[in-house]
């Protein structure tokens, strides 16, 4: 009953004209970001962070805007997957397998409608999972001391590469780089400047938002300048969309698939480091084994569209659970959202639900509203969103650069921060060329100071005894999960990734 009362309070916060307008704007822009190949949710949220702060939004309105962009980008990733056979982001890769064959068979509209419906079901059920599970995690988190928090942060770093990571060593290097960046500034315990090289602007450390916008948004601009590709293929807009309303028999056939894969995707999202990519792959693979008796998956089966879309959107909602309840992001996009919360002087974790209930429950209520907005928007307006695929990058990328520079300067008013952002943009471009993941760098920058302070506190309380880090059953359990989470991808990750790409290549060639 308390949960329902809290949710009612959340709706009273979310149901204002300003917040409804921001949710609608976020859903619209997020769908466009997701539809454009290569941008995806992380980049979409990072690009629009300066806009949220330039508008002078409070904590709840800013989060409503950015989480609506997050959900919208997860919806939008399916558009280019189905129409062009080009995934908007990695989780949408599995949607290509049956979505593109359906489009080639003249069922593009039905494939887009089924994928939109599956996205709605996955996100809607995941939001209920967030409501039910997050408060329970908060009760467990109240048992944490400094040693347990240090172990929890270590778990986040060690599992962040996940099964979808191409190289665990590169993920570890990126995390170490992020922790090194977090050390820049004045030591809070001794007052001694570290790695500032005499530059007074660095005494306060690296600004999270400057680092994020540089690494994600500006590096995308540099990659475009290097490749100078002119425009996206126009095939998606030449292809006939056809009937937008799927027959009732198709919806009835896909409903059990949506329900099963929503639960599976939500569990994948809750696990730190698993994320939407694994949720999408597992959902598709499970449904193929469970219901594909006639070998129709990969040849235009609508259930092959519904399964990965419900799975990856449920995983997007599940990733919010550890971020809000424990302060540990479950995916790359939630790491970006965590930076926004910290920049607003709000600390996610067990006390968030008691100290800032308006933020939490207003956000959760807005997620429900955004889901219905996206469902209402994505089916009738699909023709408009497909037109976005014709926007040439030579027009899009200067807009991204302009928003980044104007937004960051509007937030800080410092030309030095613009230089730091350019530096992070160059670094992001180089690291992406070397296939080094960017999310561990952001996580290291975000959590590095908290990790260091908890380590110092734990060792100081126990008079310098380092064994205090493994002195309780809870910390031992967290270390065990962390080690398994780091080692397991080394064993099974290569096999899973090979199957993902092999299935995408083989069944994609069949559809051609």
C-alpha positions in Angstrom: 0.0 0.0 0.0 2.9 2.3 0.8 4.2 1.7 -2.7 0.9 2.7 -4.3 0.7 5.9 -2.2 4.3 6.8 -3.2 3.5 6.1 -6.8 0.4 8.3 -6.5 2.6 11.1 -5.1 4.9 10.5 -8.1 2.1 11.0 -10.6 1.1 14.3 -8.8 4.7 15.5 -9.5 4.9 14.2 -13.0 1.5 15.3 -14.2 2.3 19.0 -14.6 2.4 20.7 -18.0 6.1 21.3 -17.8 7.0 17.7 -17.0 4.5 16.3 -19.5 6.0 18.6 -22.2 9.6 17.5 -21.2 8.6 13.8 -21.4 7.0 14.4 -24.8 10.1 16.3 -26.1 12.4 13.6 -24.6 10.5 10.8 -26.3 10.5 12.5 -29.6 14.2 13.4 -29.6 15.1 10.0 -28.1 13.3 8.1 -30.9 15.2 10.2 -33.5 18.5 9.6 -31.7 17.8 5.9 -31.6 16.8 5.7 -35.3 20.1 7.2 -36.5 22.6 4.4 -36.8 25.6 4.8 -34.5 24.2 7.2 -31.9 22.2 5.0 -29.5 20.9 5.8 -26.0 24.3 6.7 -24.4 25.2 9.2 -27.0 21.7 10.5 -27.2 21.5 11.2 -23.5 25.0 12.7 -23.4 24.3 15.0 -26.3 21.2 16.4 -24.6 22.7 16.8 -21.1 23.8 20.4 -21.9 20.3 21.2 -23.1 18.8 20.1 -19.8 21.2 22.2 -17.8 21.1 25.2 -20.2 17.3 25.3 -19.7 17.9 25.6 -15.9 15.8 22.6 -15.1 15.5 21.2 -11.6 16.4 17.7 -10.6 13.1 16.0 -11.4 12.4 17.8 -14.7 16.0 17.2 -15.9 15.8 13.5 -15.1 12.3 13.2 -16.7 13.7 14.7 -19.9 16.8 12.5 -20.0 15.2 9.2 -19.1 12.5 9.9 -21.7 15.3 10.3 -24.2 16.8 7.0 -22.9 13.5 5.1 -23.3 12.9 6.8 -26.7 16.3 5.8 -28.0 15.6 2.2 -27.0 12.4 2.3 -29.0 14.0 4.1 -32.0 16.9 1.6 -32.5 14.5 -0.7 -34.2 13.7 1.6 -37.1 17.0 1.4 -39.0 17.3 -2.3 -38.0 14.0 -3.2 -39.7 14.2 -0.8 -42.7 17.9 -0.7 -43.5 19.3 -3.9 -41.8 21.6 -1.5 -39.9 21.2 -1.6 -36.1 20.7 1.7 -34.4 22.8 0.3 -31.5 24.1 -3.1 -30.4 20.9 -4.3 -28.6 19.0 -3.7 -31.8 21.2 -6.1 -33.8 19.0 -9.1 -33.1 16.0 -7.2 -34.4 17.6 -7.2 -37.9 17.3 -11.0 -38.1 13.5 -11.1 -38.6 12.6 -7.4 -38.9 14.5 -6.8 -42.2 13.1 -10.0 -43.9 9.6 -8.8 -42.9 10.3 -5.4 -44.4 11.6 -7.0 -47.6 8.4 -9.0 -47.8 6.2 -5.9 -47.7 5.5 -6.1 -44.0 7.7 -3.2 -42.8 4.7 -1.4 -41.2 3.6 -4.5 -39.3 7.2 -5.2 -38.2 7.6 -1.6 -36.9 4.2 -1.8 -35.1 4.9 -5.2 -33.5 8.4 -4.0 -32.4 6.8 -0.8 -30.9 4.2 -2.9 -29.0 6.9 -5.2 -27.7 9.0 -2.3 -26.6 6.0 -0.9 -24.7 5.3 -4.3 -23.0 9.0 -4.7 -22.0 9.4 -1.2 -20.7 6.0 -1.2 -18.9 6.7 -4.5 -17.1 10.2 -3.4 -16.3 8.9 -0.2 -14.6 6.7 -2.3 -12.4 9.8 -4.4 -11.6 11.7 -1.3 -10.7 8.9 -0.3 -8.3 8.8 -3.7 -6.6 12.5 -4.5 -6.5 14.3 -1.2 -5.8 12.8 -0.7 -2.3 13.9 -4.2 -1.4 17.4 -3.6 -2.6 17.4 -0.4 -0.5 16.7 -2.5 2.7 19.7 -4.7 1.9 21.9 -1.7 1.1 21.3 -0.2 4.5 23.4 -3.1 5.9 26.4 -1.9 3.9 29.5 -0.4 5.6 32.6 1.2 4.0 34.1 -2.2 3.3 30.9 -3.5 1.6 30.6 -0.3 -0.5 34.2 -0.7 -1.6 33.4 -4.3 -2.6 30.2 -3.2 -4.4 32.1 -0.6 -6.4 34.8 -3.2 -7.3 31.9 -5.5 -8.4 30.6 -2.7 -10.7 34.0 -2.3 -12.3 34.8 -6.0 -12.7 31.4 -6.8 -14.3 31.1 -3.7 -16.4 32.8 -5.3 -19.5 30.1 -7.9 -19.4 29.5 -10.7 -21.9 29.2 -8.2 -24.8 32.7 -6.7 -24.2 35.2 -7.5 -27.0 38.1 -7.6 -24.6 38.2 -7.7 -20.8 41.7 -6.4 -20.7 40.6 -3.2 -22.5 37.7 -2.8 -20.1 40.1 -3.1 -17.2 42.4 -0.5 -18.8 39.5 1.8 -19.3 38.4 1.5 -15.7 42.0 2.2 -14.5 42.1 5.3 -16.7 38.8 6.4 -15.2 40.0 5.9 -11.7 43.2 7.9 -12.6 41.1 10.8 -13.9 39.1 10.7 -10.6 42.3 11.3 -8.7 42.8 14.7 -10.3 42.2 17.5 -7.9 42.8 18.3 -4.2 43.0 15.3 -1.9 40.0 15.6 0.4 41.9 14.0 3.3 45.3 15.7 3.1 44.5 18.9 1.1 47.4 18.2 -1.3 46.8 18.8 -5.0 47.2 15.6 -7.2 47.9 15.5 -10.9 46.9 19.2 -11.4 50.3 20.3 -12.8 49.8 23.7 -11.3 46.6 24.4 -13.1 44.2 25.9 -10.6 41.1 25.0 -12.8 41.9 21.3 -12.0 41.8 21.8 -8.2 38.1 20.8 -8.2 38.7 17.8 -10.4 37.3 16.9 -13.7 33.7 17.9 -14.3 31.6 14.8 -15.0 29.5 16.4 -17.7 32.4 17.8 -19.6 34.0 14.4 -19.7 30.8 12.7 -20.8 29.9 15.1 -23.5 33.5 15.0 -24.8 33.8 11.3 -24.8 30.4 10.4 -26.3 29.2 13.4 -28.3 32.3 15.1 -29.5 34.2 11.8 -30.4 31.2 11.0 -32.7 31.9 14.3 -34.5 35.6 13.5 -34.9 34.8 10.0 -36.2 32.5 11.7 -38.8 35.3 14.1 -39.8 37.6 11.2 -40.3 35.2 9.1 -42.3 33.3 11.9 -44.0 30.4 9.6 -45.0 27.9 11.7 -46.9 24.4 10.4 -46.0 22.5 7.4 -44.9 21.1 5.0 -47.4 17.8 6.2 -48.8 16.6 2.6 -49.1 14.6 2.8 -45.9 12.5 5.7 -47.2 12.1 4.1 -50.7 10.8 0.9 -49.1 7.1 0.7 -48.8 6.0 0.9 -45.2 2.7 -0.8 -45.9 0.0 -1.5 -43.4 0.8 -0.1 -40.0 -1.8 -2.1 -38.0 -0.8 -5.8 -37.5 -3.6 -8.3 -37.6 -5.0 -9.5 -34.3 -3.7 -13.0 -35.0 -0.1 -11.7 -35.2 -0.5 -9.8 -31.9 -2.0 -12.9 -30.2 0.9 -15.0 -31.5 3.5 -12.5 -30.2 1.9 -11.8 -26.7 3.4 -14.9 -24.9 6.8 -14.1 -26.4 6.6 -10.5 -25.2 5.7 -11.5 -21.6 8.4 -14.2 -21.4 11.2 -12.1 -22.8 10.3 -9.1 -20.7 11.0 -11.0 -17.5 14.3 -12.4 -19.0 15.4 -8.9 -20.2 14.6 -7.3 -16.9 16.8 -9.8 -15.0 19.6 -9.2 -17.5 19.3 -5.4 -16.9 19.4 -5.7 -13.1 22.8 -7.5 -13.3 25.6 -4.9 -13.4 27.4 -5.1 -16.7 24.9 -7.5 -18.5 22.8 -4.7 -20.1 20.4 -4.6 -23.0 22.8 -6.4 -25.5 22.8 -9.6 -23.5 19.0 -9.2 -22.7 18.3 -9.0 -26.4 20.4 -12.0 -27.4 19.2 -14.3 -24.6 15.6 -13.3 -25.3 15.9 -14.1 -29.0 17.8 -17.3 -28.4 15.4 -18.6 -25.8 12.3 -17.9 -28.0 14.0 -19.5 -31.0 14.5 -22.7 -29.1 11.1 -22.6 -27.4 8.7 -21.8 -30.2 10.6 -22.1 -33.5 9.3 -25.5 -34.4 9.1 -24.8 -38.2 12.4 -23.0 -38.6 10.8 -19.6 -39.4 13.0 -17.5 -37.2 15.4 -15.5 -39.3 13.0 -15.5 -42.3 10.6 -12.9 -41.1 8.8 -14.3 -38.1 7.1 -11.5 -36.1 8.0 -13.4 -32.8 11.7 -12.9 -33.8 11.0 -9.1 -33.8 9.0 -9.1 -30.6 11.5 -11.1 -28.5 14.6 -8.9 -28.8 12.6 -5.7 -28.6 10.8 -6.7 -25.4 14.0 -8.0 -24.0 16.2 -5.0 -24.6 13.6 -2.5 -23.5 13.0 -4.5 -20.3 16.7 -4.5 -19.7 16.8 -0.7 -20.0 14.3 -0.5 -17.2 16.1 -3.1 -15.1 19.4 -1.2 -15.4 17.7 1.7 -13.4 17.2 -0.6 -10.4 20.9 -0.8 -9.2 21.5 2.8 -10.2 18.7 4.2 -8.0 18.9 1.7 -5.1 22.7 1.1 -4.9 24.3 4.0 -6.8 25.9 1.5 -9.2 24.9 1.8 -12.9 23.7 -1.3 -14.6 24.5 0.0 -18.1 26.4 2.7 -20.0 23.3 5.0 -20.3 22.6 4.7 -16.6 26.2 5.6 -15.9 25.5 8.8 -17.8 22.3 9.4 -15.8 24.3 8.7 -12.6 26.6 11.6 -13.6 23.6 13.9 -14.0 22.3 13.0 -10.5 25.7 13.7 -9.0 25.9 17.0 -10.8 22.5 17.9 -9.3 23.9 17.2 -5.8 21.7 14.1 -5.5 23.5 10.9 -4.4 21.8 7.7 -5.6 21.7 4.8 -3.1 19.8 3.6 -0.2 19.0 7.1 1.2 17.7 8.4 -2.1 14.2 6.9 -1.4 14.0 8.7 1.9 15.9 12.0 1.3 14.6 12.6 -2.3 11.4 10.7 -2.7 10.0 13.4 -5.0 12.8 12.7 -7.5 12.5 8.9 -7.4 8.7 8.6 -7.6 8.3 11.5 -9.9 10.8 9.8 -12.2 9.1 6.4 -12.0 5.7 8.0 -12.7 7.2 9.8 -15.7 8.5 6.4 -17.0 4.9 5.2 -17.2 3.8 8.3 -18.9 6.7 8.2 -21.4 5.9 4.6 -22.2 2.3 5.5 -23.2 3.6 8.5 -25.1 6.1 6.4 -27.0 3.4 3.8 -27.9 1.1 6.5 -29.2 3.9 8.3 -31.0 5.8 5.4 -32.6 3.1 3.7 -34.6 1.2 6.7 -36.3 4.3 8.8 -36.7 6.6 6.0 -38.0 6.6 7.6 -41.4 8.1 10.8 -39.9 10.8 8.9 -38.0 11.8 7.0 -41.1 12.5 10.3 -42.8 15.1 11.0 -40.2 17.2 8.3 -41.8 17.7 10.6 -44.8 19.3 13.4 -42.7 23.0 13.4 -43.9 25.7 13.3 -41.2 27.2 16.5 -42.6 24.2 18.3 -41.3 23.7 16.3 -38.1 27.2 16.4 -36.7 27.7 20.2 -36.8 24.4 20.4 -34.8 25.8 17.9 -32.3 29.0 19.9 -32.0 27.1 23.2 -31.6 24.9 21.8 -28.8 27.9 20.4 -27.0 29.9 23.6 -27.0 27.0 26.0 -26.3 25.6 23.7 -23.6 28.9 23.2 -21.7 29.8 26.9 -21.9 26.3 27.7 -20.7 26.7 25.4 -17.7 30.2 26.4 -16.5 30.9 29.7 -18.3 34.6 28.6 -18.5 36.6 28.4 -21.7 39.0 26.0 -19.9 36.1 23.5 -19.7 35.7 23.7 -23.5 39.4 22.8 -23.9 39.0 19.9 -21.5 35.9 18.8 -23.5 37.9 18.9 -26.7 40.6 16.9 -25.1 38.1 14.2 -24.0 36.7 14.2 -27.5 40.1 13.5 -29.0 40.7 10.8 -26.3 37.3 9.3 -27.0 38.0 9.2 -30.7 41.4 7.5 -30.2 40.0 5.0 -27.8 37.1 4.1 -30.1 39.6 3.5 -32.9 41.4 1.1 -30.6 38.1 -0.5 -29.6 38.5 0.5 -25.9 35.0 0.9 -24.2 34.2 4.4 -22.9 31.7 3.5 -20.2 34.3 2.2 -17.7 36.1 5.5 -18.0 33.0 7.4 -17.1 32.3 5.0 -14.2 35.8 5.4 -12.9 35.5 9.2 -13.0 32.1 9.0 -11.3 32.8 6.5 -8.6 36.6 6.9 -8.1 36.4 9.4 -5.2 33.6 7.4 -3.4 35.6 4.2 -3.8 38.8 5.8 -2.4 37.0 7.4 0.5 35.3 4.1 1.5 38.6 2.3 1.2 40.3 4.8 3.5 37.4 4.8 5.9 37.2 1.0 6.2 41.0 0.6 6.8 41.1 3.5 9.2 38.2 2.1 11.3 40.0 -1.2 11.6 43.4 0.4 12.5 45.1 -0.2 9.2 44.0 -3.8 8.9 43.4 -4.5 5.1 41.6 -7.8 5.9 38.7 -5.7 7.0 37.7 -5.6 3.2 36.8 -9.3 3.5 35.7 -9.4 7.1 32.0 -9.9 6.7 29.8 -12.4 4.8 28.3 -9.6 2.7 31.6 -8.3 1.5 32.9 -11.8 0.8 29.8 -12.5 -1.3 30.2 -9.3 -3.2 33.9 -10.1 -3.9 32.9 -13.6 -5.0 30.3 -12.2 -7.5 32.8 -9.7 -8.7 35.5 -12.3 -9.5 32.9 -14.6 -11.2 31.6 -11.6 -13.1 35.1 -10.8 -14.4 36.2 -14.4 -15.2 32.9 -15.7 -16.6 33.0 -13.4 -19.7 36.5 -14.6 -20.4 35.1 -18.2 -20.6 31.7 -17.8 -22.2 31.8 -14.2 -23.6 33.7 -15.1 -26.7 31.3 -17.9 -27.5 28.2 -15.7 -27.0 29.6 -12.9 -29.1 30.6 -15.2 -31.9 27.1 -16.7 -31.9 25.5 -13.2 -32.0 27.6 -12.1 -35.0 27.5 -15.5 -36.7 23.7 -15.6 -36.4 23.5 -12.0 -37.6 25.7 -12.7 -40.6 24.2 -16.0 -41.6 20.6 -15.2 -41.3 21.1 -11.7 -42.7 22.6 -13.2 -45.8 19.7 -15.6 -46.1 17.3 -12.7 -46.0 19.2 -11.1 -48.8 
